[in-house]
Each structure stands twice: as structure tokens, then as C-alpha cells.
Amino acid sequence: MKTNMHVRLIITVSLAAGTLLLARLPIRAQTFAYTNCDLVAGFQVPGEANDLVVDLGTVAYYQNLPWRSVVTITNLTATLLSETLSPPVNPLPTLDGITWSVAAAMRGNVNYPQLPLQTIWVTSPQPGITSPGPVWKRESVWNLGGTASQIDAIGFQAATYGNGQPAGPDNTPGGIVIPPARQYSYTSIMGARGNYDGTFQGDAENTTPDGFDTAGLPSRSTLYELLPATGNAEGTAGAVIGYFDFEPDGTLIFTAGPPPLPVTITSITRQGTVTTIGFTSANLVGYRLRYTDSSGFTTPISSWNIGSTNIGTGSTLSLLDTNAAPIRFYVIESF
């Protein structure tokens, strides 16, 4: 780490009656900053030198994004990732085997009175780009409170550690590198099982697979909002806010709304010139029909014609195509 530096600024103002020497003001570079209700991302590589904690900003921002909005997380930089790996190198070495998660907790931030105390937001790791992860369930305020405390501690302890260290490439307002053996580290607060030291219902961490750099597919986790529940609401599914993609180049991207999942065509019927295609859907995911004739069958599906669209409800839906063609091929894709 670089040593802390103080820059003293001297301003001299010339006046008709003489010269005024203003106060000497110390200027100090900013260190890691965190506020309750901020989303924090944690990264660790078992056996490596450091953890990385990144502040993604207030969770309210992500909640209020229009669905299918895409945001690139600028606080996660290649420099911070490089400082996390041992030894730090640039350009980045392999990103295989990086374990990561994103979470936030409401612990009394008065700026967001609409959010119930002990509400948490936690990522669910998808085992594959088209495979859904576990569905996190709402629990009592007492159960969620323990997890909320751990989540808040990740950001708070990182800020505490950063305040005692010099600012620099591994201690910025948006991200900080911490040795995993320190009590302030992401590793020590998350615990060995990725469940916030035993306070959460499952493993919230995703891990990049072998060959992650060359496969060209992101490591994806879905962000759930879990409101405290009572009575029959306990055990019901949380709300999906969006999903994070950790890309092979080290970029972290958020997309608002549920992640697209594989679509199964359940039926195709035709009456006159109207073809009805039935398919499975996920709640609030967009679907569109693509079609082509025999001459276009061997071309990429992305070049097929676009037909009707629909928004998923979690039930079987249908899309219609009106045509007089004797042969037509169909696919349904999510968007």
C-alpha cells in the first residue's frame, strides 16, 4: 500500500491594503465509504492473499430502475481485482475460482422509511447461465435480523478498516482490499459456508468455474428482496429485483428484472391461417416469437423474423402467428 500523504494548500490573495494569507488546509484522499442500505459486493479467492469489498450504492437505486435497464458497476475496477489476487499483477490473471456475492440490509437508515427494518437483499447463485438458483424465502423479522446484522457488518467493518489505512489503489471510496485473516474481512463475516456465518437459509455465494476466462459466459446471481414476514407470509418467495453478471473480463453488470430462463414450447395448433404456440413462462419476463421458412432454417436464429410478444406470468402462455405459408419454423426467446 502507498503511504498516506497530506497536501497543504496555501492561497495568497493580493489586496490594496496588503496581502492576506489564508489558512493552510490539509487535503486527504478519501478512503472506503459505506452507508447502511448500500449494496455491497464481496469477492474472495480461497488461498489467496486478500478479500475485496465493493460498495455499489444504495439499494433503492436498483429497485427503482426500469425493468431490463442495464448498469455497469464502475466501482469494481481491474486494479482492485488485481490487488485482490496474489501476487497482484496487471493485466489480470485467470479469474477462475473467484467466490462472490452481493447483499444489502435495512438496519435503520432514516432516508428510506418505506423499507421495513431488517429487510435484506441477497443474491442467489445460478449454477449455470440458464439454470435457476435457489429461491430465497421470506422469514420472520427475528430470523432476518441476524442476517441483516452480518450483511451490514461487511460494509461497516470494511469502512472501519479503510479509515485506519492510507487511501490508494486498494482503498478507494468505492472499493477496498482487506487481508482475509483480519476481523474486518469479508471472509470472516460471511463464514466458510457462504451463509453469513450460519444466519441465512442458504449459500449466497457464486464461484466462477474452471475455464471461466475462455468460456465467454458470465457468472450470474439473482438478487432477491426479502421483507420480514408474519403468519402465512413466512416461507413465501422473495421478490426478484434483478440479476448480476460477473463477466470473464472482471466487469460486474446489473440488469433489472428476472433473468431469462430456457423456454419450453408445450403445444402448436393451427386453425385456418392462425398458428398458436404455447410455452412455459417466468413471471414478468418478456418473450417474443421468431419464425422463418425453409430457406431461412439454416440461418442464425438471431436473423429470423420477429413476431408477437408477451410478458410472462409464471404460467403457460401462447403467442400467435397469422400466415398462409405451408411450412414455417418457430422459436420463442426471452428478453
N, C-alpha and C positions, 0 to 999 in steps of 0.2 A: 504494500500500500504506500501511497505517497504521503509524505509528512504534511501536517497541517500548515497552511500558510495564511498569514494575515497581511492584507494590503492596506496601507494607510493613505488616505486621500487628503491632500491639502489644497484648499481652494482660496485663492487670494483675489480680492475684489478691490480695484482702484477707485477711490473716491476723491472728490475735490479737496476734501479736508485732510486726506491722508490715505492710509492703507489699512483695511480691515482683514485680519487673519481669522478665518472661521475655524470651528472646532475640527480636530482630527478624528475622523470617523473610521473605526475598523470595519472592514468588509470581509465576511466569512462565507465561503461557499456553502450551499445548502446540502444537508445530509438527508437520508431516507425519511419520508414523511408518510404518516398513516392516520386516517380518521375512521372511527367506528362507522360501519355500513359501507366501507370501501371493499370492493372485491380484491382479494389478494391471491396471487398465483404462487405456488411453491414448487421448486424443482430440486431434485436430488439425484445423485448418481451413486448407488451403493459402492463403497470402497474408494470413492474419490475424495478430493480434499475439501470441498465446500458445498453448502446449500445456497440456493438463490431464492429470494422473496421479491416479488414484483407487485407494486400497487397499480391496479387497473382503473382506479377511480370509483366514484360512488355507484352502488348497485342500481340506484334509481335511474341513472342514465341508461343503463342497459334495459331495464324494464320498460322504459318509455320509447324505445326505438321502434319505428315501423317494422312490421314483420318482413323478413328477407333483407333487412338492412345488413350491410357487411362493414365491420370495423376492424382495422388492423391495430394491434396493441403496440404503440410506439415506445412504451416504457421498457419493453423487452428488447434488448439490443444484442448484437453479436458480441460486443465487448463484455457485457455481463455474463453471457453464456460461456464465453471463453474463460473468464475469470473463475467460473464455477468448476470447470474441468481441470484435472491435474495431469500434467502441468499446464498452465494457461498457454494457449497457442493461438495464432491467427494466421491463416484462416482456420475456421472451426474444424476439429477432427470429427470423427463419427459422432452422431447423436443417438446411436443405438443405446438402449438401456437406460434412458432418462425417465425417471418417475416424476409425475407432475399432477397437480390438482388445482382447482380454483374454488374459492368459497368466500362468503361474507356472512356477517351476523349482526342482528339488531340488538344492541345492548344498552340502549337509552339515548341515542342521538336525537336531540330535540328538533333537529332540522327536518326530520321525517316522522311527524306524529301519526301519519297514516299507516305506518308499519308497526304491527304488534310486537311488543317486547318478546325477545327470544326467537323471532323469525330467523331462519337460516336459509342460505342459498349454497348448494353443494353440487359439484359435478359428479355425474355417473359415467364411469369409463365404458366406452364401447369396445368390445373385443375385436371388432373389425369395422371398416368404413360403412358396411351395410348391415351390421349386426347390432341390435339394440343392447344397451347395458341394463343393469338393474333399475327398476322403477323405485325411487325413494318415496317413502310413505310419511305422511304427517303423523306426529306424535304429540303427547301432552307437553305443556309448557315446561314441566319439570325435566322430561327426557331431553327435549331440545335445548334446554338451558345449559346442560353440561357440555354439549357440542358447541353451542354458541360461545361459551367461555373459551374453549380451546381455539376456535377459529379466530376470535378477537385477539387472543394471545399471540397468534402468529404475526399479525400486523403490529400489535403494540410492542411486543418484545423485539421485533426487528427494528422498530423505531428507537427503542431504548438502547439497543446495541449500537445502532448507527450514530446516535447522538454522542456516544463516547469515542467514536472513531473519526479520523480525518475524512473529509469529503474527497472524492476522487472517482476513478472509473468503476470501482467496485462498491461505491457508497454514494448513490445519486438520490435525488428526491423521489424517483420512480422505482428504484431497484437497489438491492443490497446483497452482497455476498457474505455469508456467515459460516465459519467452521462448524461442522455438524456436531462436534462434541460440546459446543457451548450451550448453556441453558436457554439461550435466546434463539436457537436454530429451529428451522422448520422441521428437521428430522426429530428433534427431541419432543416437540409439541404434537406432531402428527402421530408418532408411535410407529412401531415396527409393522403393524398390520394395516396401515393406511386408514384407520377409523377414528382418528382424533383421540388417540390414547384410550380406546375402548369405550368412548362415549357415544359413538354413532352406530347406526344399524348395519353398515357395510363398509367395504373398502372403496374410498372415494378416489384413489389414485389410479392413473393410467400409466403404462410403461411402453415406451417406443420399442418395437420388436427388432430382432436382428435383420439387417438389410434395410432398415428404415431409410437410410440415405438414398438408396438406389431404387426403392420400390415405387416412389413417386406418389404415395398415398399418405395423408395426414394421420396423426394420432388424434382421435376425436372423442370428446366427452360432452355429455348433455348437462346443461345447468338447470337444476330444479329449485323452485321456491317451496319451502316447507313452512306453512303457517302453523302455529300452535293449534291443537285440535282438542275438542272435548266430545264425549258421547260417541255417537255413530260416526263422527268425522275422523276419529282416530283410526289409523290404518288405511285411510284412503290415499290415493296417489297425489303427490305434489304436482304443482303446475310447472310446465316446461317454459323457461324463459328464452332459451336459445341454445346454441352449442358452440364449443371452442374447438378449433383445429390447430394443433401444433404441427407445423409443416416441417418437411425434411431440411429446409434451409434455415430453421430456427425461428421462423416467424410464427406468431400466435394471432389467430384471426377469430373474431366472434361473428356469428350470424344469428340474427333474431328469429325466433320461431323454431318449431320442432325440426330435427334433422330428417332429411329424406331417407326413406327406407325402401327395400325392394317391394315391387308391386306384383301381385298375382292376378292374372286375368281369370275370372271364375266362369264366365259364360260369354258366348257370342250368338246373337239371334238376328234374324233378318226378316223384315216384313215390308214387302214392296221394295222401295229404294232406301229404306231406313235400316241401318245396322246398329244394334245396341250391344255395347261391350261392357260387361260387368267386371268389377275389380275390387280388391280389398283396399282400404284406405286407412290412413292415420289421421287423428284429429288435427284439423286446421293446416294440414299440408296441402299444397297446390298440386294438381295433376292435370296433364294435358295429353291428348291423343295425337299420335303421329301415324301417318299412313303413307303407303306407296303402292304402285302397281308392280307387275312382274319385271318391267325393265329397270326399276329402281331398287329391287330387292337386295342386290349385292352391294349397294352403295352404303356409306355410313349412316346409321340411324339419325345422327345429328343433321343430316341433309334431307330427311324425309319431310313431307308436308306436315304442318301443324293444323290440327282440327280443333274440336271443342275442348273446354277446360272445366274443371270443377274443384271445389275445396273439400278436403276430406273431413269426415265426421267420426272416424273410428269404426264405421260400419261398411258394408258392401255398397258401392255406388255404381253408377253407369255413365258412360259417355256415348253420344250419338254421332253417327256419320250418315249423311244423306248423299247417295251417289247411285249411278246406274252402271258402274263398272262391273264386268263379270268376275274379275279377280282383284282383290285388294288385300294388302297385308297391314297389320296393326301392331303398334306397341303403345304402352302407357308409361309415361315417365313422370317422376315427381319433380317439383321445382320450388 
